[in-house]
């Protein structure tokens, strides 16, 4: 909430756009209840059964640090637990969804434009698309990533968003990506995870943006930073499709 406001040119660009496109839906009144069965462990299984004794200690330590009852999470798949814990860590560090980019710009639209003059607002992905994609990850692949997450969190003890924010503002893309991979330099723990969470989705979102761009008028698009940097990012897909890309 105490972050500096965006430069005037951001709002000017939004004001000149006929479409405001979000990566995913953040408006509470528009969010449908997702199919959470896509996040559950196989019947009769819990996350603890897949963790070593030391990893269970790390898992318990994480639960205590977050002040949550781990019994509520034990039946979720590893990727979803990482998502949930990551959001909670970021929230505890002051990163609140309602103060994020999407809501800041949505508030600007509602405060400064008559209903008839507001840009059309929609999303690049449906509510369940990420869940369906991540659900396809094999347990071995999920656990590789989750173990890296536990080890990193046990060592650092806080959200990696703070580090990511620092390096993003410095324009240090390489370090942002290192933190996403929890400093796993060989990317062995995140290879398939990254393919499903980032690269496959980047290709889909770029294809949809390419189609949208064929319609007259300007679009203002907001996605997570990790979709804009690194290999196979959205901007690279668009560049290959013939778009001119300029980073300000």
SULLINZI-V694683 format. One record per pair of residues at least 12 apart in sequence whose C-alpha atoms are under 10 Angstrom apart, sorted by the first residue. I is the first residue (numbers start at 1). J is the second residue. Records with the same first field share a line. If there is no record, write none. Layout:
I: J + J
//
This chain:
1: 94 + 95 + 96 + 97 + 98 + 99 + 100
2: 94 + 99
3: 95 + 99 + 100
5: 101 + 104
6: 101 + 104 + 105
10: 105 + 220
11: 105 + 108 + 109
13: 218 + 219 + 220
14: 105 + 108 + 109 + 118 + 119 + 218 + 219 + 220 + 221
15: 108 + 109 + 112 + 113 + 117 + 118 + 119 + 220
16: 119 + 217 + 218 + 219 + 220
17: 118 + 119 + 120 + 217 + 218 + 219 + 220 + 221
18: 117 + 118 + 119 + 120 + 121 + 216 + 217 + 218 + 219 + 220
19: 118 + 119 + 120 + 121 + 122 + 212 + 217 + 218 + 219 + 220 + 221
20: 102 + 105 + 106 + 109 + 118 + 119 + 120 + 121 + 122 + 123 + 218 + 219 + 220 + 221 + 222
21: 102 + 119 + 120 + 121 + 122 + 123 + 124 + 209 + 219 + 220 + 221 + 222 + 223
22: 101 + 102 + 121 + 122 + 123 + 124 + 125 + 220 + 221 + 222 + 223 + 224
23: 102 + 122 + 123 + 124 + 125 + 126 + 205 + 221 + 222 + 223 + 224 + 227
24: 102 + 122 + 123 + 124 + 125 + 126 + 127 + 128 + 129 + 130 + 222 + 223 + 224
25: 102 + 121 + 122 + 123 + 124 + 125 + 126 + 127
26: 97 + 98 + 100 + 102 + 103 + 106 + 123 + 127
27: 98 + 102 + 103 + 106
30: 127
31: 126 + 127
32: 126 + 127 + 128
33: 127 + 128
34: 126 + 127 + 128 + 129 + 131
35: 127 + 128 + 131 + 132
36: 76 + 80 + 128 + 131 + 132
37: 76 + 131 + 132 + 135
38: 76 + 77 + 80 + 128 + 130 + 131 + 132 + 133 + 134 + 135 + 136
39: 75 + 76 + 77 + 78 + 79 + 80 + 81 + 131 + 132 + 134 + 135
40: 73 + 74 + 75 + 76 + 77 + 78 + 80 + 135
41: 74 + 75 + 76 + 77 + 78 + 135 + 139
42: 75 + 76 + 77 + 139
43: 75
44: 75
45: 74 + 75 + 76 + 77
46: 71 + 73 + 74 + 75 + 76 + 77 + 78
47: 59 + 73 + 74 + 75 + 76 + 77 + 78 + 81 + 143
48: 60 + 74 + 75
49: 74
50: 78 + 139 + 140 + 143
51: 143 + 146 + 147
52: 147
55: 146 + 147 + 150 + 151 + 154
56: 150
57: 150 + 154
58: 147 + 150 + 151 + 153 + 154 + 155
59: 147 + 150 + 151 + 153 + 154
61: 150 + 153 + 154 + 157
62: 85 + 89 + 150 + 153 + 154 + 157 + 158
63: 85
65: 89 + 157 + 158
66: 85 + 88 + 89 + 92 + 158
67: 88
68: 85 + 88
73: 85
77: 134 + 135 + 137 + 139 + 142 + 143 + 146
78: 139 + 140 + 141 + 142 + 143 + 144 + 145 + 146 + 147 + 149
79: 131 + 134 + 135 + 137 + 139 + 141 + 142 + 143 + 145 + 146 + 149 + 193
80: 131 + 134 + 135 + 142 + 146
81: 146
82: 142 + 145 + 146 + 147 + 149 + 150
85: 149 + 159
86: 149 + 153 + 158 + 159 + 160 + 161
87: 159 + 161
88: 159
89: 153 + 157 + 158 + 159 + 160 + 161 + 162
90: 158 + 159 + 160 + 161 + 162
91: 159 + 161
92: 158 + 159
93: 158 + 159 + 160 + 161 + 162
94: 162
95: 159 + 161 + 162
101: 222 + 223 + 224
102: 221 + 222 + 223
105: 222
106: 121
119: 218 + 219 + 220
120: 219
121: 219 + 220 + 221
122: 221
123: 205 + 221 + 222 + 223
124: 201 + 204 + 205 + 206 + 208 + 209 + 221 + 222 + 223
125: 201 + 204 + 205 + 208
129: 201
130: 196 + 197 + 201
131: 197
133: 196 + 197 + 200 + 201
134: 193 + 196 + 197
135: 196
136: 196
137: 192 + 193 + 196 + 197
138: 192 + 193
140: 189
141: 188 + 189 + 190 + 191 + 192 + 193
142: 189 + 190 + 192 + 193
143: 189 + 190
144: 188 + 189 + 190 + 191 + 192 + 193
145: 181 + 182 + 184 + 187 + 188 + 189 + 190 + 191 + 192 + 193 + 194
146: 189 + 190
147: 189
148: 181 + 182 + 183 + 184 + 188 + 189 + 190
149: 180 + 181 + 182 + 183 + 189
150: 182
151: 182
152: 179 + 181 + 182 + 183 + 184
153: 182
160: 176 + 179 + 180 + 182
161: 176 + 179 + 180
163: 175 + 176 + 179 + 180
164: 176 + 177 + 178 + 179 + 180 + 225 + 226
165: 225
167: 179
168: 225 + 226
173: 225 + 226 + 228 + 229 + 230
174: 229 + 230
176: 225 + 226 + 229 + 230
177: 226 + 229 + 230
180: 194 + 226
181: 193 + 194
195: 232
197: 227
198: 226 + 227 + 228 + 230 + 231 + 232 + 233 + 234
199: 227 + 230 + 231 + 232 + 233 + 234
200: 232 + 233
201: 227 + 232 + 233 + 234
202: 226 + 227 + 228 + 231 + 232 + 233 + 234 + 235 + 236 + 237
203: 227 + 232 + 233 + 234 + 235 + 236 + 237 + 238
204: 234 + 237
205: 223 + 227 + 233 + 234 + 237 + 238
206: 227 + 233 + 234 + 235 + 236 + 237 + 238 + 239 + 241
207: 234 + 237 + 238 + 241
209: 221 + 234 + 238
210: 237 + 238 + 241 + 242 + 243
213: 243
235: 247
//
